[in-house]
Amino acid sequence: MDAFSLNDAKIKVTERSRGRMKIQIKLSKDEAEGFKNFCKLKPPELNDETFYKQIFFAGCNTMTEQIRDLVAKHEESKQGEPMDEQESSTEEKQSQETSAEEQSPQETPKIEQPNG
């Protein structure tokens, strides 16, 4: 087995009391064997529970970085694209209103100052 596959993975997430959560992952025979072999890399000073937590959170951190990179790339590509239709139509409407005002300006009332 070269890598773990999510195709056959069975994951059960259970909400517990006081905001806690239980995550249970059921592995096939091959996946279990691969995981056991992977766990042989565990440093001897770590207990199993701490090692499993580190694996889980390392995966979460890696995925978070990947998502941040994707969001940043998306925002960069969005900056180079033309405005969407809503922004474009709003600007056109404002432009039309401005040109209409220029063509027929409203007269502002003149205030006469008293002599004196």
N, CA, C and O atoms as a Tinker XYZ file with bonds, in Angstrom:
   464  protein
     1  N      0.855000   -1.180000    0.000000    73     2
     2  CA     0.000000    0.000000    0.000000    64     1     3
     3  C      0.900000    1.242000    0.000000    63     2     4     5
     4  O      1.718000    1.424000    0.902000    81     3
     5  N      0.741000    2.088000   -1.015000    73     3     6
     6  CA     1.594000    3.261000   -1.146000    64     5     7
     7  C      1.092000    4.441000   -0.327000    63     6     8     9
     8  O      1.881000    5.119000    0.331000    81     7
     9  N     -0.192000    4.689000   -0.359000    73     7    10
    10  CA    -0.749000    5.851000    0.342000    64     9    11
    11  C     -2.141000    5.510000    0.844000    63    10    12    13
    12  O     -2.781000    4.568000    0.378000    81    11
    13  N     -2.586000    6.296000    1.797000    73    11    14
    14  CA    -3.930000    6.103000    2.304000    64    13    15
    15  C     -4.931000    6.647000    1.314000    63    14    16    17
    16  O     -4.665000    7.639000    0.635000    81    15
    17  N     -6.072000    6.010000    1.227000    73    15    18
    18  CA    -7.117000    6.428000    0.301000    64    17    19
    19  C     -8.369000    6.783000    1.081000    63    18    20    21
    20  O     -8.726000    6.106000    2.046000    81    19
    21  N     -9.027000    7.841000    0.660000    73    19    22
    22  CA   -10.278000    8.230000    1.306000    64    21    23
    23  C    -11.491000    7.578000    0.651000    63    22    24    25
    24  O    -12.618000    7.734000    1.121000    81    23
    25  N    -11.253000    6.847000   -0.433000    73    23    26
    26  CA   -12.368000    6.248000   -1.164000    64    25    27
    27  C    -13.189000    5.293000   -0.307000    63    26    28    29
    28  O    -14.419000    5.313000   -0.359000    81    27
    29  N    -12.522000    4.464000    0.473000    73    27    30
    30  CA   -13.226000    3.461000    1.282000    64    29    31
    31  C    -13.251000    3.807000    2.761000    63    30    32    33
    32  O    -13.750000    3.027000    3.572000    81    31
    33  N    -12.722000    4.960000    3.116000    73    31    34
    34  CA   -12.631000    5.331000    4.526000    64    33    35
    35  C    -14.018000    5.567000    5.106000    63    34    36    37
    36  O    -14.897000    6.136000    4.459000    81    35
    37  N    -14.186000    5.124000    6.322000    73    35    38
    38  CA   -15.432000    5.365000    7.042000    64    37    39
    39  C    -15.074000    6.196000    8.258000    63    38    40    41
    40  O    -14.348000    5.745000    9.144000    81    39
    41  N    -15.588000    7.407000    8.290000    73    39    42
    42  CA   -15.269000    8.327000    9.375000    64    41    43
    43  C    -16.552000    8.676000   10.094000    63    42    44    45
    44  O    -17.557000    9.016000    9.470000    81    43
    45  N    -16.510000    8.590000   11.392000    73    43    46
    46  CA   -17.682000    8.907000   12.205000    64    45    47
    47  C    -17.305000   10.027000   13.166000    63    46    48    49
    48  O    -16.349000    9.904000   13.932000    81    47
    49  N    -18.051000   11.101000   13.119000    73    47    50
    50  CA   -17.824000   12.236000   14.013000    64    49    51
    51  C    -19.010000   12.320000   14.960000    63    50    52    53
    52  O    -20.162000   12.379000   14.530000    81    51
    53  N    -18.712000   12.326000   16.255000    73    51    54
    54  CA   -19.760000   12.386000   17.263000    64    53    55
    55  C    -19.532000   13.600000   18.141000    63    54    56    57
    56  O    -18.466000   13.757000   18.737000    81    55
    57  N    -20.542000   14.461000   18.219000    73    55    58
    58  CA   -20.474000   15.617000   19.122000    64    57    59
    59  C    -20.697000   15.112000   20.536000    63    58    60    61
    60  O    -21.628000   14.347000   20.788000    81    59
    61  N    -19.844000   15.538000   21.457000    73    59    62
    62  CA   -19.948000   15.128000   22.840000    64    61    63
    63  C    -20.380000   16.319000   23.691000    63    62    64    65
    64  O    -20.578000   17.422000   23.181000    81    63
    65  N    -20.520000   16.084000   24.964000    73    63    66
    66  CA   -20.911000   17.169000   25.871000    64    65    67
    67  C    -19.745000   18.134000   26.077000    63    66    68    69
    68  O    -18.592000   17.794000   25.813000    81    67
    69  N    -20.054000   19.322000   26.543000    73    67    70
    70  CA   -19.087000   20.382000   26.851000    64    69    71
    71  C    -18.187000   20.725000   25.667000    63    70    72    73
    72  O    -17.009000   21.031000   25.852000    81    71
    73  N    -18.740000   20.676000   24.442000    73    71    74
    74  CA   -18.012000   21.087000   23.258000    64    73    75
    75  C    -16.963000   20.102000   22.774000    63    74    76    77
    76  O    -16.159000   20.443000   21.907000    81    75
    77  N    -16.949000   18.916000   23.299000    73    75    78
    78  CA   -15.957000   17.924000   22.883000    64    77    79
    79  C    -16.444000   17.174000   21.652000    63    78    80    81
    80  O    -17.621000   17.238000   21.298000    81    79
    81  N    -15.522000   16.458000   21.000000    73    79    82
    82  CA   -15.859000   15.731000   19.791000    64    81    83
    83  C    -15.068000   14.431000   19.753000    63    82    84    85
    84  O    -13.920000   14.369000   20.193000    81    83
    85  N    -15.701000   13.408000   19.223000    73    83    86
    86  CA   -15.037000   12.123000   19.042000    64    85    87
    87  C    -15.009000   11.838000   17.547000    63    86    88    89
    88  O    -16.036000   11.889000   16.872000    81    87
    89  N    -13.814000   11.536000   17.041000    73    87    90
    90  CA   -13.655000   11.202000   15.633000    64    89    91
    91  C    -13.164000    9.766000   15.561000    63    90    92    93
    92  O    -12.133000    9.419000   16.138000    81    91
    93  N    -13.910000    8.942000   14.849000    73    91    94
    94  CA   -13.560000    7.532000   14.725000    64    93    95
    95  C    -13.322000    7.238000   13.245000    63    94    96    97
    96  O    -14.157000    7.555000   12.398000    81    95
    97  N    -12.178000    6.632000   12.945000    73    95    98
    98  CA   -11.839000    6.302000   11.560000    64    97    99
    99  C    -11.731000    4.789000   11.461000    63    98   100   101
   100  O    -10.932000    4.166000   12.160000    81    99
   101  N    -12.545000    4.203000   10.584000    73    99   102
   102  CA   -12.496000    2.758000   10.370000    64   101   103
   103  C    -11.645000    2.497000    9.130000    63   102   104   105
   104  O    -11.929000    3.006000    8.046000    81   103
   105  N    -10.603000    1.699000    9.308000    73   103   106
   106  CA    -9.677000    1.399000    8.226000    64   105   107
   107  C     -9.883000   -0.027000    7.730000    63   106   108   109
   108  O    -10.253000   -0.919000    8.493000    81   107
   109  N     -9.636000   -0.221000    6.445000    73   107   110
   110  CA    -9.660000   -1.573000    5.903000    64   109   111
   111  C     -8.428000   -2.322000    6.420000    63   110   112   113
   112  O     -7.573000   -1.731000    7.078000    81   111
   113  N     -8.340000   -3.587000    6.130000    73   111   114
   114  CA    -7.211000   -4.384000    6.586000    64   113   115
   115  C     -5.901000   -3.808000    6.043000    63   114   116   117
   116  O     -4.931000   -3.668000    6.787000    81   115
   117  N     -5.870000   -3.476000    4.759000    73   115   118
   118  CA    -4.662000   -2.913000    4.144000    64   117   119
   119  C     -4.322000   -1.546000    4.735000    63   118   120   121
   120  O     -3.159000   -1.252000    5.008000    81   119
   121  N     -5.343000   -0.716000    4.929000    73   119   122
   122  CA    -5.114000    0.611000    5.503000    64   121   123
   123  C     -4.595000    0.502000    6.935000    63   122   124   125
   124  O     -3.700000    1.245000    7.339000    81   123
   125  N     -5.167000   -0.432000    7.698000    73   123   126
   126  CA    -4.722000   -0.641000    9.085000    64   125   127
   127  C     -3.270000   -1.089000    9.108000    63   126   128   129
   128  O     -2.491000   -0.639000    9.948000    81   127
   129  N     -2.909000   -1.962000    8.201000    73   127   130
   130  CA    -1.521000   -2.427000    8.122000    64   129   131
   131  C     -0.592000   -1.264000    7.761000    63   130   132   133
   132  O      0.485000   -1.125000    8.341000    81   131
   133  N     -1.011000   -0.432000    6.803000    73   131   134
   134  CA    -0.214000    0.729000    6.422000    64   133   135
   135  C     -0.061000    1.713000    7.569000    63   134   136   137
   136  O      1.016000    2.273000    7.777000    81   135
   137  N     -1.144000    1.921000    8.314000    73   135   138
   138  CA    -1.079000    2.841000    9.452000    64   137   139
   139  C     -0.148000    2.305000   10.540000    63   138   140   141
   140  O      0.623000    3.058000   11.135000    81   139
   141  N     -0.225000    1.008000   10.793000    73   139   142
   142  CA     0.661000    0.399000   11.795000    64   141   143
   143  C      2.123000    0.560000   11.379000    63   142   144   145
   144  O      2.985000    0.846000   12.211000    81   143
   145  N      2.393000    0.375000   10.095000    73   143   146
   146  CA     3.763000    0.559000    9.603000    64   145   147
   147  C      4.190000    2.016000    9.737000    63   146   148   149
   148  O      5.331000    2.302000   10.098000    81   147
   149  N      3.289000    2.920000    9.451000    73   147   150
   150  CA     3.589000    4.344000    9.603000    64   149   151
   151  C      3.894000    4.679000   11.057000    63   150   152   153
   152  O      4.792000    5.472000   11.341000    81   151
   153  N      3.158000    4.085000   11.962000    73   151   154
   154  CA     3.323000    4.372000   13.394000    64   153   155
   155  C      4.661000    3.868000   13.937000    63   154   156   157
   156  O      5.064000    4.242000   15.039000    81   155
   157  N      5.347000    3.025000   13.171000    73   155   158
   158  CA     6.676000    2.580000   13.592000    64   157   159
   159  C      7.667000    3.739000   13.566000    63   158   160   161
   160  O      8.746000    3.648000   14.153000    81   159
   161  N      7.305000    4.831000   12.888000    73   159   162
   162  CA     8.153000    6.019000   12.832000    64   161   163
   163  C      8.006000    6.891000   14.072000    63   162   164   165
   164  O      8.724000    7.878000   14.232000    81   163
   165  N      7.089000    6.530000   14.934000    73   163   166
   166  CA     6.809000    7.325000   16.140000    64   165   167
   167  C      8.053000    7.424000   17.006000    63   166   168   169
   168  O      8.695000    6.418000   17.312000    81   167
   169  N      8.389000    8.656000   17.400000    73   167   170
   170  CA     9.513000    8.811000   18.332000    64   169   171
   171  C      9.194000    8.104000   19.646000    63   170   172   173
   172  O      8.059000    8.175000   20.117000    81   171
   173  N     10.152000    7.436000   20.236000    73   171   174
   174  CA     9.887000    6.646000   21.453000    64   173   175
   175  C      9.436000    7.490000   22.643000    63   174   176   177
   176  O      8.770000    6.977000   23.542000    81   175
   177  N      9.787000    8.776000   22.663000    73   175   178
   178  CA     9.401000    9.608000   23.805000    64   177   179
   179  C      7.925000   10.019000   23.774000    63   178   180   181
   180  O      7.402000   10.521000   24.769000    81   179
   181  N      7.258000    9.809000   22.646000    73   179   182
   182  CA     5.835000   10.156000   22.540000    64   181   183
   183  C      4.971000    8.942000   22.854000    63   182   184   185
   184  O      5.264000    7.823000   22.431000    81   183
   185  N      3.901000    9.185000   23.603000    73   183   186
   186  CA     2.946000    8.095000   23.774000    64   185   187
   187  C      2.049000    8.040000   22.537000    63   186   188   189
   188  O      2.028000    8.986000   21.749000    81   187
   189  N      1.318000    6.958000   22.362000    73   187   190
   190  CA     0.507000    6.763000   21.162000    64   189   191
   191  C     -0.513000    7.883000   20.974000    63   190   192   193
   192  O     -0.667000    8.406000   19.870000    81   191
   193  N     -1.206000    8.248000   22.043000    73   191   194
   194  CA    -2.256000    9.261000   21.950000    64   193   195
   195  C     -1.707000   10.598000   21.446000    63   194   196   197
   196  O     -2.312000   11.234000   20.583000    81   195
   197  N     -0.578000   11.017000   21.977000    73   195   198
   198  CA     0.033000   12.279000   21.550000    64   197   199
   199  C      0.467000   12.196000   20.091000    63   198   200   201
   200  O      0.315000   13.157000   19.338000    81   199
   201  N      1.005000   11.053000   19.697000    73   199   202
   202  CA     1.431000   10.858000   18.315000    64   201   203
   203  C      0.242000   10.952000   17.362000    63   202   204   205
   204  O      0.338000   11.601000   16.320000    81   203
   205  N     -0.870000   10.318000   17.704000    73   203   206
   206  CA    -2.068000   10.368000   16.859000    64   205   207
   207  C     -2.596000   11.797000   16.744000    63   206   208   209
   208  O     -3.004000   12.230000   15.666000    81   207
   209  N     -2.585000   12.520000   17.851000    73   207   210
   210  CA    -3.023000   13.922000   17.826000    64   209   211
   211  C     -2.128000   14.753000   16.917000    63   210   212   213
   212  O     -2.609000   15.590000   16.152000    81   211
   213  N     -0.817000   14.516000   17.007000    73   211   214
   214  CA     0.107000   15.270000   16.164000    64   213   215
   215  C     -0.121000   14.980000   14.687000    63   214   216   217
   216  O     -0.063000   15.886000   13.856000    81   215
   217  N     -0.380000   13.725000   14.364000    73   215   218
   218  CA    -0.675000   13.369000   12.970000    64   217   219
   219  C     -1.924000   14.106000   12.503000    63   218   220   221
   220  O     -1.937000   14.699000   11.424000    81   219
   221  N     -2.966000   14.068000   13.313000    73   219   222
   222  CA    -4.233000   14.707000   12.964000    64   221   223
   223  C     -4.054000   16.211000   12.758000    63   222   224   225
   224  O     -4.485000   16.755000   11.741000    81   223
   225  N     -3.422000   16.881000   13.718000    73   223   226
   226  CA    -3.290000   18.334000   13.627000    64   225   227
   227  C     -2.292000   18.761000   12.553000    63   226   228   229
   228  O     -2.441000   19.833000   11.966000    81   227
   229  N     -1.278000   17.937000   12.289000    73   227   230
   230  CA    -0.361000   18.243000   11.185000    64   229   231
   231  C     -1.130000   18.218000    9.861000    63   230   232   233
   232  O     -0.911000   19.057000    8.988000    81   231
   233  N     -2.030000   17.246000    9.729000    73   231   234
   234  CA    -2.863000   17.182000    8.528000    64   233   235
   235  C     -3.790000   18.383000    8.419000    63   234   236   237
   236  O     -3.960000   18.938000    7.334000    81   235
   237  N     -4.390000   18.788000    9.534000    73   235   238
   238  CA    -5.274000   19.962000    9.545000    64   237   239
   239  C     -4.498000   21.220000    9.166000    63   238   240   241
   240  O     -4.975000   22.033000    8.374000    81   239
   241  N     -3.301000   21.379000    9.733000    73   239   242
   242  CA    -2.486000   22.556000    9.429000    64   241   243
   243  C     -2.071000   22.583000    7.960000    63   242   244   245
   244  O     -2.079000   23.643000    7.334000    81   243
   245  N     -1.712000   21.433000    7.409000    73   243   246
   246  CA    -1.332000   21.358000    6.001000    64   245   247
   247  C     -2.504000   21.738000    5.107000    63   246   248   249
   248  O     -2.340000   22.488000    4.144000    81   247
   249  N     -3.687000   21.219000    5.426000    73   247   250
   250  CA    -4.869000   21.553000    4.617000    64   249   251
   251  C     -5.214000   23.029000    4.743000    63   250   252   253
   252  O     -5.627000   23.646000    3.761000    81   251
   253  N     -5.056000   23.608000    5.926000    73   251   254
   254  CA    -5.324000   25.031000    6.118000    64   253   255
   255  C     -4.394000   25.865000    5.246000    63   254   256   257
   256  O     -4.832000   26.835000    4.627000    81   255
   257  N     -3.120000   25.500000    5.191000    73   255   258
   258  CA    -2.160000   26.212000    4.339000    64   257   259
   259  C     -2.550000   26.095000    2.866000    63   258   260   261
   260  O     -2.476000   27.073000    2.121000    81   259
   261  N     -2.964000   24.901000    2.448000    73   259   262
   262  CA    -3.369000   24.703000    1.058000    64   261   263
   263  C     -4.584000   25.561000    0.715000    63   262   264   265
   264  O     -4.650000   26.142000   -0.368000    81   263
   265  N     -5.541000   25.641000    1.632000    73   263   266
   266  CA    -6.737000   26.454000    1.401000    64   265   267
   267  C     -6.366000   27.925000    1.316000    63   266   268   269
   268  O     -6.868000   28.642000    0.451000    81   267
   269  N     -5.475000   28.389000    2.220000    73   267   270
   270  CA    -5.021000   29.789000    2.174000    64   269   271
   271  C     -4.360000   30.102000    0.835000    63   270   272   273
   272  O     -4.609000   31.153000    0.245000    81   271
   273  N     -3.512000   29.180000    0.356000    73   271   274
   274  CA    -2.850000   29.381000   -0.932000    64   273   275
   275  C     -3.862000   29.471000   -2.066000    63   274   276   277
   276  O     -3.737000   30.318000   -2.950000    81   275
   277  N     -4.865000   28.598000   -2.039000    73   275   278
   278  CA    -5.890000   28.618000   -3.082000    64   277   279
   279  C     -6.685000   29.923000   -3.051000    63   278   280   281
   280  O     -6.985000   30.499000   -4.096000    81   279
   281  N     -7.022000   30.383000   -1.849000    73   279   282
   282  CA    -7.767000   31.641000   -1.715000    64   281   283
   283  C     -6.919000   32.805000   -2.231000    63   282   284   285
   284  O     -7.426000   33.676000   -2.937000    81   283
   285  N     -5.641000   32.822000   -1.885000    73   283   286
   286  CA    -4.751000   33.896000   -2.336000    64   285   287
   287  C     -4.624000   33.886000   -3.854000    63   286   288   289
   288  O     -4.663000   34.944000   -4.482000    81   287
   289  N     -4.474000   32.705000   -4.451000    73   287   290
   290  CA    -4.382000   32.601000   -5.917000    64   289   291
   291  C     -5.673000   33.066000   -6.563000    63   290   292   293
   292  O     -5.650000   33.745000   -7.590000    81   291
   293  N     -6.800000   32.702000   -5.964000    73   291   294
   294  CA    -8.103000   33.106000   -6.501000    64   293   295
   295  C     -8.252000   34.629000   -6.457000    63   294   296   297
   296  O     -8.719000   35.240000   -7.419000    81   295
   297  N     -7.856000   35.233000   -5.345000    73   295   298
   298  CA    -7.954000   36.693000   -5.219000    64   297   299
   299  C     -7.038000   37.394000   -6.207000    63   298   300   301
   300  O     -7.407000   38.425000   -6.768000    81   299
   301  N     -5.835000   36.842000   -6.429000    73   299   302
   302  CA    -4.911000   37.423000   -7.397000    64   301   303
   303  C     -5.489000   37.343000   -8.807000    63   302   304   305
   304  O     -5.400000   38.305000   -9.570000    81   303
   305  N     -6.080000   36.202000   -9.156000    73   303   306
   306  CA    -6.646000   36.054000  -10.491000    64   305   307
   307  C     -7.879000   36.930000  -10.669000    63   306   308   309
   308  O     -8.170000   37.387000  -11.774000    81   307
   309  N     -8.596000   37.160000   -9.584000    73   307   310
   310  CA    -9.790000   38.001000   -9.629000    64   309   311
   311  C     -9.427000   39.463000   -9.891000    63   310   312   313
   312  O    -10.187000   40.179000  -10.542000    81   311
   313  N     -8.280000   39.910000   -9.394000    73   311   314
   314  CA    -7.863000   41.294000   -9.579000    64   313   315
   315  C     -7.596000   41.600000  -11.048000    63   314   316   317
   316  O     -7.785000   42.736000  -11.482000    81   315
   317  N     -7.163000   40.613000  -11.816000    73   315   318
   318  CA    -6.871000   40.821000  -13.225000    64   317   319
   319  C     -8.090000   40.733000  -14.118000    63   318   320   321
   320  O     -8.021000   41.116000  -15.286000    81   319
   321  N     -9.207000   40.237000  -13.601000    73   319   322
   322  CA   -10.414000   40.063000  -14.404000    64   321   323
   323  C    -11.229000   41.343000  -14.440000    63   322   324   325
   324  O    -11.112000   42.183000  -13.548000    81   323
   325  N    -12.079000   41.500000  -15.498000    73   323   326
   326  CA   -12.969000   42.666000  -15.530000    64   325   327
   327  C    -14.011000   42.568000  -14.422000    63   326   328   329
   328  O    -14.280000   41.488000  -13.895000    81   327
   329  N    -14.588000   43.711000  -14.080000    73   327   330
   330  CA   -15.587000   43.743000  -13.018000    64   329   331
   331  C    -16.784000   42.875000  -13.394000    63   330   332   333
   332  O    -17.063000   42.668000  -14.575000    81   331
   333  N    -17.472000   42.382000  -12.404000    73   331   334
   334  CA   -18.654000   41.592000  -12.695000    64   333   335
   335  C    -19.779000   42.497000  -13.172000    63   334   336   337
   336  O    -19.687000   43.721000  -13.075000    81   335
   337  N    -20.825000   41.896000  -13.681000    73   335   338
   338  CA   -21.903000   42.655000  -14.304000    64   337   339
   339  C    -22.571000   43.633000  -13.352000    63   338   340   341
   340  O    -22.942000   44.734000  -13.759000    81   339
   341  N    -22.729000   43.251000  -12.099000    73   339   342
   342  CA   -23.414000   44.120000  -11.143000    64   341   343
   343  C    -22.622000   45.398000  -10.918000    63   342   344   345
   344  O    -23.189000   46.491000  -10.933000    81   343
   345  N    -21.318000   45.271000  -10.711000    73   343   346
   346  CA   -20.499000   46.461000  -10.512000    64   345   347
   347  C    -20.494000   47.305000  -11.778000    63   346   348   349
   348  O    -20.559000   48.533000  -11.718000    81   347
   349  N    -20.417000   46.638000  -12.921000    73   347   350
   350  CA   -20.380000   47.334000  -14.198000    64   349   351
   351  C    -21.676000   48.102000  -14.432000    63   350   352   353
   352  O    -21.637000   49.259000  -14.850000    81   351
   353  N    -22.828000   47.476000  -14.167000    73   351   354
   354  CA   -24.098000   48.150000  -14.400000    64   353   355
   355  C    -24.290000   49.307000  -13.429000    63   354   356   357
   356  O    -24.893000   50.318000  -13.791000    81   355
   357  N    -23.794000   49.180000  -12.212000    73   355   358
   358  CA   -23.877000   50.267000  -11.238000    64   357   359
   359  C    -23.069000   51.457000  -11.720000    63   358   360   361
   360  O    -23.522000   52.598000  -11.630000    81   359
   361  N    -21.869000   51.194000  -12.232000    73   359   362
   362  CA   -21.042000   52.287000  -12.739000    64   361   363
   363  C    -21.681000   52.941000  -13.971000    63   362   364   365
   364  O    -21.635000   54.162000  -14.122000    81   363
   365  N    -22.280000   52.118000  -14.857000    73   363   366
   366  CA   -22.940000   52.672000  -16.041000    64   365   367
   367  C    -24.091000   53.582000  -15.634000    63   366   368   369
   368  O    -24.259000   54.661000  -16.202000    81   367
   369  N    -24.882000   53.159000  -14.658000    73   367   370
   370  CA   -26.012000   53.946000  -14.185000    64   369   371
   371  C    -25.522000   55.278000  -13.619000    63   370   372   373
   372  O    -26.103000   56.327000  -13.896000    81   371
   373  N    -24.449000   55.232000  -12.822000    73   371   374
   374  CA   -23.909000   56.469000  -12.259000    64   373   375
   375  C    -23.384000   57.378000  -13.359000    63   374   376   377
   376  O    -23.545000   58.597000  -13.295000    81   375
   377  N    -22.767000   56.795000  -14.350000    73   375   378
   378  CA   -22.235000   57.567000  -15.462000    64   377   379
   379  C    -23.367000   58.230000  -16.235000    63   378   380   381
   380  O    -23.249000   59.392000  -16.623000    81   379
   381  N    -24.457000   57.513000  -16.464000    73   379   382
   382  CA   -25.608000   58.066000  -17.180000    64   381   383
   383  C    -26.239000   59.205000  -16.381000    63   382   384   385
   384  O    -26.633000   60.223000  -16.950000    81   383
   385  N    -26.334000   59.030000  -15.066000    73   383   386
   386  CA   -26.903000   60.080000  -14.227000    64   385   387
   387  C    -26.035000   61.331000  -14.275000    63   386   388   389
   388  O    -26.548000   62.449000  -14.338000    81   387
   389  N    -24.722000   61.140000  -14.245000    73   387   390
   390  CA   -23.804000   62.269000  -14.289000    64   389   391
   391  C    -23.913000   62.999000  -15.618000    63   390   392   393
   392  O    -23.941000   64.230000  -15.645000    81   391
   393  N    -23.974000   62.255000  -16.728000    73   391   394
   394  CA   -24.069000   62.914000  -18.034000    64   393   395
   395  C    -25.421000   63.603000  -18.207000    63   394   396   397
   396  O    -25.500000   64.636000  -18.871000    81   395
   397  N    -26.475000   63.056000  -17.627000    73   395   398
   398  CA   -27.791000   63.705000  -17.704000    64   397   399
   399  C    -27.777000   65.013000  -16.930000    63   398   400   401
   400  O    -28.379000   65.997000  -17.360000    81   399
   401  N    -27.100000   65.028000  -15.804000    73   399   402
   402  CA   -26.998000   66.258000  -15.018000    64   401   403
   403  C    -26.188000   67.306000  -15.762000    63   402   404   405
   404  O    -26.488000   68.497000  -15.678000    81   403
   405  N    -25.163000   66.875000  -16.488000    73   403   406
   406  CA   -24.326000   67.820000  -17.232000    64   405   407
   407  C    -25.105000   68.426000  -18.388000    63   406   408   409
   408  O    -24.916000   69.596000  -18.722000    81   407
   409  N    -25.993000   67.622000  -19.010000    73   407   410
   410  CA   -26.751000   68.122000  -20.149000    64   409   411
   411  C    -27.840000   69.100000  -19.729000    63   410   412   413
   412  O    -28.075000   70.086000  -20.427000    81   411
   413  N    -28.493000   68.861000  -18.636000    73   411   414
   414  CA   -29.544000   69.767000  -18.179000    64   413   415
   415  C    -29.304000   70.093000  -16.716000    63   414   416   417
   416  O    -29.947000   69.526000  -15.833000    81   415
   417  N    -28.390000   70.996000  -16.464000    73   415   418
   418  CA   -28.094000   71.314000  -15.072000    64   417   419
   419  C    -29.279000   71.991000  -14.409000    63   418   420   421
   420  O    -29.996000   72.789000  -15.015000    81   419
   421  N    -29.458000   71.646000  -13.151000    73   419   422
   422  CA   -30.523000   72.275000  -12.394000    64   421   423
   423  C    -30.041000   73.648000  -11.954000    63   422   424   425
   424  O    -28.887000   73.829000  -11.566000    81   423
   425  N    -30.952000   74.607000  -12.025000    73   423   426
   426  CA   -30.566000   75.951000  -11.615000    64   425   427
   427  C    -30.618000   76.031000  -10.103000    63   426   428   429
   428  O    -31.584000   75.613000   -9.464000    81   427
   429  N    -29.567000   76.572000   -9.564000    73   427   430
   430  CA   -29.534000   76.742000   -8.122000    64   429   431
   431  C    -30.090000   78.109000   -7.783000    63   430   432   433
   432  O    -29.777000   79.085000   -8.464000    81   431
   433  N    -30.893000   78.199000   -6.766000    73   431   434
   434  CA   -31.496000   79.486000   -6.425000    64   433   435
   435  C    -30.403000   80.461000   -6.004000    63   434   436   437
   436  O    -29.458000   80.105000   -5.300000    81   435
   437  N    -30.563000   81.699000   -6.458000    73   435   438
   438  CA   -29.588000   82.733000   -6.098000    64   437   439
   439  C    -30.071000   83.438000   -4.853000    63   438   440   441
   440  O    -31.242000   83.798000   -4.728000    81   439
   441  N    -29.156000   83.623000   -3.950000    73   439   442
   442  CA   -29.496000   84.297000   -2.707000    64   441   443
   443  C    -29.004000   85.723000   -2.829000    63   442   444   445
   444  O    -27.824000   85.981000   -3.063000    81   443
   445  N    -29.930000   86.632000   -2.668000    73   443   446
   446  CA   -29.567000   88.045000   -2.754000    64   445   447
   447  C    -29.099000   88.497000   -1.383000    63   446   448   449
   448  O    -29.750000   88.249000   -0.368000    81   447
   449  N    -27.980000   89.150000   -1.380000    73   447   450
   450  CA   -27.466000   89.665000   -0.117000    64   449   451
   451  C    -27.951000   91.104000    0.074000    63   450   452   453
   452  O    -27.908000   91.904000   -0.860000    81   451
   453  N    -28.399000   91.420000    1.247000    73   451   454
   454  CA   -28.892000   92.792000    1.479000    64   453   455
   455  C    -27.742000   93.805000    1.398000    63   454   456   457
   456  O    -26.609000   93.517000    1.784000    81   455
   457  N    -28.058000   94.964000    0.900000    73   455   458
   458  CA   -27.044000   96.035000    0.828000    64   457   459
   459  C    -26.883000   96.638000    2.199000    63   458   460   461
   460  O    -27.857000   96.919000    2.896000    81   459
   461  N    -25.707000   96.820000    2.552000    73   459   462
   462  CA   -25.678000   97.553000    3.719000    64   461   463
   463  C    -24.591000   97.580000    4.593000    63   462   464
   464  O    -24.640000   98.259000    5.618000    81   463
